Amino acid sequence: MATGVYRENIQIEKAKLQEFIQNKAEWAILIPGYLHHEFPSERSMIWVFQGDFGIIQKAVKVELKCKESNPNQVIFDLVGLSDPLNGDGYFEVTQNQDGTCQLEGNLTLKASGFLAGMMNPILEKFVPPLVEQLVQEMAIKASI
């Protein structure tokens, strides 16, 4: 199971960052390799991005299904639509004692099926930098 966790401190009002993570259209475009997204319902989003898996590059289509959402947190499940992938994750906002905010992103992905033995080691190298880059981009965009 591939897991990536990344935290970024941001000089921003907490309410502004909370509003940003709740607006999925704002950060959907920031995933590395972004191609497009759509919202089939209020609680789900389909994300298509170009994954660079070392020697393999391919379009990956996943559905993000919100499980829970409150002002400080968005918790979701991911279901692979183009590949047998599943996982979960969250984005969370906390206030630091120095007045800054912290944005934390977490994503866990696991491949299943015929190619799982080959895909899971690739995902272990792919997921952590993906989460780091996404959270960094979210921090920049939210601060604008």
Protein Blocks (a to p, Z undefined) as FASTA:
>chain_A
ZZddddddddddfklmmmmmmmmmlmmmmpghiabdcdfbfkbccddddddehjaccddd
dddddfbdcfkbccdddddfkbccdddddddddddfkopacdddddddddedjllmmmmm
mmmmmmmmmmmmmmmmmmmmmmZZ
